[in-house]
């Protein structure tokens, strides 16, 4: 639930990444929240980001900086979901079944990320007792919350999977309530309320939202505000944020959480909307550009999906916006050099990545590339946003299965 970062970098599309002094040159990535799950996996970081903790649902109160203090603060907080009763669904003496949900149109290639890490675990006999991971192909939820629930139910009830991994903005409370009742360990990108405060749900990125029921403390990913502020060279008091999201659950909950955080850090929110259609194909961005500019922000958070972010970013630039423009989905290594149109749209934008950037070339990245090559991934050793998120989840699940030991049940 807390964060530590990997760096703030900006570059032109064909320039080597690596500007740790945060100079404004071209496209930037801010790797801001490789949180507790990645700390367990031994992911390195260039500097420590902060977490902010408050008491209760209030957006006021003292702050706690750093992973350890925040983790200690929340360690006894209540969790939703029934306590484990020892179910062995999907578990045999030789294997454990793992299923997968996915919004395919947004995260194509995620299957390879999951498979790469699971196959290494199987090849190297990492799991106690020689057990292997029986991983099935990801099932598409069609970018629909109801379909996501149906997929999750099928994986547990019909396919008999012990655990479920995946990436989707459609994991709403119906899906998480189901896994909570059914004792199904579920992994994902925790960007919706149901994925927080649930004993059966594990976000590789901790949790990015705060408006979930029965919380005792509120823990924010402080770098969501501090990263953009620091990268622009401004103080919090000088920073005026605009939050532009899509009209869906993750957009509304994200705006609520991030706006609270921005105010806690002493900055201003001058614009906050979640009104771009969830399916933005053919949408004119002109009204949104005009409304954002009228609020006169100097930092814009483009809180949309990958299909929408380039269009809105380009429209803001064309409309004369000169402040910082930050998104959370545009980090796709190598893509800018192969797509002139996309490079032009994102030119000058910042990207905040919750996975370790491939350009850091750490031992973790090298191992991921080796594992992707070993399974003949569609992208070869090329690390994408989708397969890096998937790989991080798989690595977390493997680490937990190893820690549990030979006796595996809920």
C-alpha positions as CSV (number, residue, x, y, z in Angstrom):
1,X,0.0,0.0,0.0
2,X,3.0,2.3,0.0
3,X,5.5,3.3,-2.6
4,X,9.1,3.5,-3.6
5,X,10.2,4.9,-6.8
6,X,12.7,4.2,-9.6
7,X,13.4,7.7,-11.0
8,X,12.2,10.6,-13.0
9,X,13.5,10.7,-16.6
10,X,12.7,12.7,-19.7
11,X,14.0,12.3,-23.2
12,X,13.2,12.8,-26.9
13,X,11.9,9.7,-28.5
14,X,15.2,8.7,-30.1
15,X,17.5,9.8,-27.2
16,X,18.9,7.4,-24.6
17,X,16.9,7.6,-21.4
18,X,18.7,8.5,-18.2
19,X,18.3,12.1,-17.1
20,X,18.1,11.7,-13.3
21,X,18.2,15.5,-12.9
22,X,14.7,15.8,-14.2
23,X,15.5,18.3,-17.0
24,X,12.6,19.0,-19.4
25,X,13.7,17.6,-22.8
26,X,11.0,15.4,-24.3
27,X,9.1,12.3,-23.2
28,X,9.5,11.5,-19.5
29,X,8.9,8.5,-17.4
30,X,8.3,8.7,-13.7
31,X,8.6,5.3,-12.1
32,X,6.9,6.2,-8.9
33,X,5.2,3.3,-7.1
34,X,6.9,0.0,-7.2
35,X,5.3,-0.8,-3.9
36,X,5.5,-3.4,-1.2
37,X,4.9,-6.3,-3.5
38,X,8.0,-5.3,-5.5
39,X,10.0,-4.7,-2.4
40,X,9.4,-8.4,-1.5
41,X,10.6,-9.3,-5.0
42,X,13.8,-7.4,-4.5
43,X,13.2,-4.7,-7.1
44,X,15.8,-2.0,-6.8
45,X,15.1,1.7,-6.8
46,X,17.0,4.9,-7.4
47,X,15.3,6.9,-4.6
48,X,12.6,6.3,-2.0
49,X,9.2,7.8,-2.7
50,X,6.9,8.7,0.1
51,X,3.6,7.4,1.4
52,X,1.0,9.5,3.2
53,X,-1.1,8.0,6.0
54,X,-4.1,9.5,7.6
55,X,-6.5,8.3,10.3
56,X,-10.0,7.2,9.2
57,X,-11.7,8.5,6.1
58,X,-10.7,12.0,6.7
59,X,-8.3,13.8,4.3
60,X,-6.6,15.6,7.1
61,X,-4.1,14.4,9.7
62,X,-0.5,13.5,10.0
63,X,1.6,12.0,7.3
64,X,4.0,9.0,7.4
65,X,6.9,8.8,5.0
66,X,8.3,5.6,3.7
67,X,7.1,2.0,3.3
68,X,8.0,0.6,6.8
69,X,6.1,3.2,8.9
70,X,3.0,3.1,6.7
71,X,3.0,-0.8,6.7
72,X,3.3,-0.8,10.5
73,X,0.4,1.7,10.8
74,X,-2.0,-0.4,8.8
75,X,-0.9,-3.9,9.8
76,X,-3.8,-4.6,12.1
77,X,-6.5,-2.9,10.0
78,X,-9.6,-4.9,9.2
79,X,-9.9,-6.8,5.9
80,X,-13.0,-7.6,3.9
81,X,-13.5,-11.2,2.8
82,X,-14.1,-14.4,4.8
83,X,-11.2,-16.0,6.6
84,X,-9.5,-19.0,4.9
85,X,-11.0,-22.4,5.8
86,X,-8.4,-24.6,4.2
87,X,-9.9,-25.2,0.7
88,X,-7.7,-27.0,-1.7
89,X,-9.6,-26.1,-4.9
90,X,-7.2,-26.4,-7.9
91,X,-4.4,-27.9,-5.8
92,X,-2.9,-31.4,-6.1
93,X,0.3,-32.8,-4.8
94,X,2.0,-32.0,-8.1
95,X,0.3,-28.8,-9.4
96,X,-1.7,-25.6,-8.6
97,X,-4.1,-24.2,-11.2
98,X,-4.0,-20.5,-12.0
99,X,-6.5,-18.7,-14.2
100,X,-6.5,-15.3,-15.8
101,X,-8.9,-12.5,-16.6
102,X,-7.9,-9.7,-19.0
103,X,-9.1,-6.6,-20.9
104,X,-7.5,-7.8,-24.1
105,X,-7.9,-4.7,-26.2
106,X,-5.9,-2.6,-23.6
107,X,-3.4,-5.2,-22.4
108,X,-2.5,-7.4,-25.3
109,X,0.5,-9.6,-24.7
110,X,-0.1,-9.9,-20.9
111,X,-0.3,-13.7,-21.3
112,X,3.4,-13.8,-22.1
113,X,4.3,-11.9,-19.0
114,X,2.4,-14.4,-16.7
115,X,3.7,-17.4,-18.6
116,X,7.3,-16.3,-18.6
117,X,7.5,-16.1,-14.8
118,X,5.5,-19.2,-14.2
119,X,7.5,-21.3,-16.7
120,X,10.7,-20.3,-14.9
121,X,9.3,-21.4,-11.6
122,X,8.3,-24.7,-13.1
123,X,11.6,-25.3,-14.9
124,X,13.7,-24.4,-11.8
125,X,11.4,-26.3,-9.5
126,X,10.9,-23.2,-7.3
127,X,7.7,-24.3,-5.6
128,X,8.0,-26.6,-2.5
129,X,7.4,-30.3,-3.0
130,X,8.0,-30.1,-6.7
131,X,4.6,-28.6,-7.4
132,X,4.2,-26.8,-10.8
133,X,1.9,-23.9,-11.9
134,X,-0.8,-25.0,-14.3
135,X,-1.6,-21.7,-16.0
136,X,-4.5,-21.3,-18.5
137,X,-4.7,-18.6,-21.2
138,X,-6.3,-15.3,-20.2
139,X,-10.0,-14.9,-20.8
140,X,-11.1,-11.5,-22.2
141,X,-13.7,-9.5,-20.2
142,X,-14.4,-7.3,-23.2
143,X,-13.9,-4.2,-21.2
144,X,-17.1,-4.9,-19.3
145,X,-17.5,-5.2,-15.5
146,X,-20.3,-7.8,-15.8
147,X,-18.3,-9.9,-18.1
148,X,-15.4,-9.6,-15.8
149,X,-17.5,-11.0,-13.0
150,X,-18.6,-13.9,-15.2
151,X,-15.0,-14.7,-16.2
152,X,-13.9,-14.7,-12.5
153,X,-16.8,-16.9,-11.5
154,X,-16.1,-19.3,-14.3
155,X,-12.4,-19.5,-13.5
156,X,-13.2,-20.5,-9.8
157,X,-16.4,-22.5,-10.1
158,X,-16.1,-24.3,-13.5
159,X,-12.3,-24.3,-14.2
160,X,-11.5,-24.9,-10.5
161,X,-8.6,-22.5,-10.3
162,X,-6.9,-21.9,-7.0
163,X,-5.7,-18.4,-7.8
164,X,-6.6,-15.8,-10.5
165,X,-4.3,-13.2,-12.1
166,X,-5.1,-10.5,-14.6
167,X,-5.2,-6.9,-15.7
168,X,-8.5,-4.9,-16.1
169,X,-10.1,-1.6,-15.1
170,X,-13.3,-3.6,-14.8
171,X,-12.6,-5.4,-11.5
172,X,-15.4,-3.9,-9.5
173,X,-16.8,-4.8,-6.2
174,X,-19.0,-7.6,-7.6
175,X,-15.9,-9.4,-8.7
176,X,-13.9,-8.8,-5.5
177,X,-16.9,-9.6,-3.3
178,X,-17.1,-12.9,-5.1
179,X,-13.5,-13.8,-4.6
180,X,-13.8,-12.6,-1.0
181,X,-16.7,-14.9,-0.3
182,X,-15.2,-17.8,-2.2
183,X,-11.6,-17.7,-0.8
184,X,-10.0,-17.1,-4.3
185,X,-6.6,-15.4,-4.2
186,X,-6.9,-12.7,-6.9
187,X,-4.1,-10.6,-8.3
188,X,-4.3,-7.4,-10.4
189,X,-3.6,-3.8,-10.9
190,X,-5.3,-2.2,-7.9
191,X,-7.0,0.8,-9.4
192,X,-10.6,0.2,-8.3
193,X,-12.1,0.3,-4.8
194,X,-12.9,-3.4,-4.5
195,X,-9.2,-4.3,-4.9
196,X,-8.3,-2.6,-1.6
197,X,-8.7,-3.8,2.0
198,X,-9.7,-7.4,0.8
199,X,-7.7,-10.3,2.3
200,X,-8.0,-12.2,-1.0
201,X,-7.0,-9.5,-3.4
202,X,-3.3,-8.6,-4.0
203,X,-2.4,-5.6,-6.1
204,X,1.1,-5.8,-7.5
205,X,1.1,-2.0,-7.0
206,X,-0.4,-2.1,-3.5
207,X,-3.6,0.0,-3.8
208,X,-4.2,3.3,-5.6
209,X,-7.6,4.1,-4.2
210,X,-8.8,5.1,-0.8
211,X,-12.6,5.1,-0.9
212,X,-13.3,1.5,0.1
213,X,-15.5,0.4,3.0
214,X,-14.5,-0.2,6.7
215,X,-11.0,1.3,6.4
216,X,-9.3,2.3,9.6
217,X,-6.5,4.3,8.0
218,X,-6.2,6.0,4.6
219,X,-2.9,5.2,2.8
220,X,-2.0,7.2,-0.3
221,X,0.6,6.6,-3.0
222,X,2.2,9.9,-2.3
223,X,4.3,9.9,-5.5
224,X,1.2,10.3,-7.6
225,X,1.4,13.9,-6.5
226,X,5.0,14.3,-5.4
227,X,6.4,12.9,-8.6
228,X,4.9,15.4,-11.0
229,X,5.6,18.3,-8.5
230,X,9.3,17.4,-8.2
231,X,9.7,16.7,-11.9
232,X,8.4,20.2,-12.8
233,X,10.7,21.8,-10.3
234,X,7.8,23.5,-8.6
235,X,6.9,23.5,-4.9
236,X,3.6,22.1,-3.8
237,X,2.3,25.6,-3.1
238,X,3.1,26.6,-6.7
239,X,1.4,23.5,-8.2
240,X,-2.1,23.8,-9.6
241,X,-3.5,20.4,-10.7
242,X,-6.1,19.5,-13.3
243,X,-7.5,15.9,-13.1
244,X,-9.1,14.7,-16.3
245,X,-10.4,11.1,-16.2
246,X,-12.9,9.0,-18.1
247,X,-16.5,8.4,-17.1
248,X,-16.0,5.0,-15.5
249,X,-15.5,3.6,-11.9
250,X,-11.7,3.8,-12.0
251,X,-11.9,7.4,-13.3
252,X,-14.3,8.6,-10.6
253,X,-12.5,6.8,-7.7
254,X,-9.1,7.8,-9.0
255,X,-10.1,11.5,-9.1
256,X,-11.4,11.3,-5.5
257,X,-8.2,9.6,-4.2
258,X,-5.7,11.7,-6.1
259,X,-7.4,15.0,-5.4
260,X,-7.4,14.2,-1.6
261,X,-3.7,13.4,-1.8
262,X,-2.8,16.6,-3.8
263,X,-4.5,18.7,-1.1
264,X,-2.8,16.9,1.7
265,X,0.6,17.6,0.1
266,X,-0.2,21.4,0.0
267,X,-1.0,21.8,-3.7
268,X,-4.2,23.0,-5.3
269,X,-6.8,21.2,-7.4
270,X,-8.3,23.7,-9.9
271,X,-10.1,21.2,-12.1
272,X,-11.5,17.7,-11.5
273,X,-13.6,15.9,-14.0
274,X,-14.3,12.3,-15.0
275,X,-16.5,13.0,-18.1
276,X,-14.7,11.7,-21.2
277,X,-16.7,8.7,-22.5
278,X,-15.4,5.4,-21.4
279,X,-15.2,4.4,-25.1
280,X,-13.6,7.6,-26.5
281,X,-13.4,6.5,-30.2
282,X,-14.5,9.5,-32.3
283,X,-14.8,11.8,-29.4
284,X,-13.8,15.5,-29.9
285,X,-11.4,16.5,-27.2
286,X,-11.9,20.3,-27.9
287,X,-14.5,20.8,-25.1
288,X,-12.2,19.1,-22.6
289,X,-9.2,21.1,-23.7
290,X,-11.1,24.4,-23.4
291,X,-12.4,23.5,-19.9
292,X,-9.0,22.4,-18.6
293,X,-7.3,25.5,-20.0
294,X,-9.9,27.8,-18.5
295,X,-9.0,26.5,-15.0
296,X,-5.3,27.6,-15.7
297,X,-3.5,24.5,-14.2
298,X,0.3,24.0,-14.5
299,X,0.1,20.2,-14.0
300,X,-2.5,18.1,-15.9
301,X,-3.0,14.5,-14.8
302,X,-4.4,12.6,-17.9
303,X,-6.1,9.8,-16.0
304,X,-7.3,7.8,-19.0
305,X,-6.7,4.5,-20.8
306,X,-4.0,4.1,-23.4
307,X,-6.5,4.5,-26.3
308,X,-7.5,7.9,-25.0
309,X,-4.3,9.4,-23.6
310,X,-2.4,10.2,-26.9
311,X,-5.4,12.0,-28.4
312,X,-6.0,14.1,-25.3
313,X,-2.3,14.9,-24.9
314,X,-1.9,16.0,-28.5
315,X,-5.1,18.1,-28.3
316,X,-3.9,19.8,-25.2
317,X,-0.6,20.7,-26.9
318,X,-2.3,21.9,-30.1
319,X,-4.7,23.9,-27.9
320,X,-1.8,25.9,-26.4
321,X,-1.4,24.2,-23.0
322,X,2.2,24.7,-21.8
323,X,2.1,23.1,-18.4
324,X,3.2,19.5,-17.4
325,X,1.0,16.7,-18.8
326,X,1.3,13.5,-16.9
327,X,-0.3,10.1,-17.7
328,X,0.0,6.6,-16.2
329,X,-0.3,4.4,-19.3
330,X,2.0,5.8,-21.9
331,X,5.2,3.9,-20.9
332,X,5.7,1.3,-23.7
333,X,9.4,0.8,-24.3
334,X,10.5,1.1,-27.9
335,X,7.0,2.0,-29.2
336,X,7.8,5.7,-29.8
337,X,10.6,4.8,-32.1
338,X,8.3,2.6,-34.3
339,X,5.3,5.0,-34.4
340,X,5.9,8.5,-35.4
341,X,2.3,9.5,-34.9
342,X,2.3,8.2,-31.3
343,X,5.7,9.8,-30.6
344,X,4.3,13.1,-31.8
345,X,1.2,12.8,-29.7
346,X,3.1,12.1,-26.5
347,X,6.0,14.4,-27.2
348,X,6.7,16.5,-24.1
349,X,4.5,14.4,-21.8
350,X,5.4,12.8,-18.6
351,X,4.7,9.1,-17.9
352,X,4.4,7.7,-14.3
353,X,5.1,4.0,-14.5
354,X,4.4,1.5,-11.7
355,X,6.6,-1.1,-13.2
356,X,10.4,-1.1,-13.3
357,X,11.4,0.7,-16.6
358,X,13.3,-1.5,-19.0
359,X,15.9,1.3,-19.5
360,X,17.1,0.8,-15.9
361,X,18.6,-2.6,-17.1
362,X,18.5,-4.0,-13.6
363,X,19.0,-7.7,-12.7
364,X,15.1,-7.9,-12.5
365,X,14.7,-6.5,-16.0
366,X,17.4,-8.8,-17.4
367,X,15.8,-11.8,-15.8
368,X,12.4,-10.8,-17.3
369,X,13.9,-10.5,-20.7
370,X,15.5,-13.8,-20.4
371,X,12.2,-15.4,-19.3
372,X,10.3,-13.8,-22.1
373,X,12.8,-15.2,-24.6
374,X,12.6,-18.7,-23.1
375,X,8.9,-19.0,-23.8
376,X,9.2,-17.5,-27.3
377,X,7.1,-14.5,-26.4
378,X,5.4,-12.6,-29.2
379,X,7.6,-9.6,-28.5
380,X,10.7,-11.6,-27.9
381,X,12.7,-10.0,-25.1
382,X,10.9,-6.7,-25.6
383,X,9.3,-5.5,-22.4
384,X,5.8,-4.0,-22.8
385,X,3.5,-2.3,-20.2
386,X,1.2,-5.3,-20.4
387,X,3.8,-8.1,-20.0
388,X,5.7,-6.1,-17.3
389,X,2.5,-5.8,-15.1
390,X,1.7,-9.4,-15.7
391,X,5.3,-10.5,-14.8
392,X,5.2,-8.5,-11.6
393,X,2.0,-10.2,-10.5
394,X,3.3,-13.6,-11.4
395,X,6.5,-12.9,-9.4
396,X,4.4,-11.9,-6.4
397,X,2.3,-15.1,-6.6
398,X,5.4,-17.3,-7.0
399,X,7.0,-15.7,-3.9
400,X,3.9,-16.3,-1.9
401,X,3.6,-19.9,-3.0
402,X,7.2,-20.5,-2.0
403,X,6.7,-18.8,1.4
404,X,3.6,-20.9,2.2
405,X,5.5,-24.2,1.8
406,X,4.4,-27.7,0.7
407,X,1.0,-27.6,2.4
408,X,-1.1,-25.3,0.2
409,X,-4.7,-24.4,0.9
410,X,-6.7,-21.3,1.5
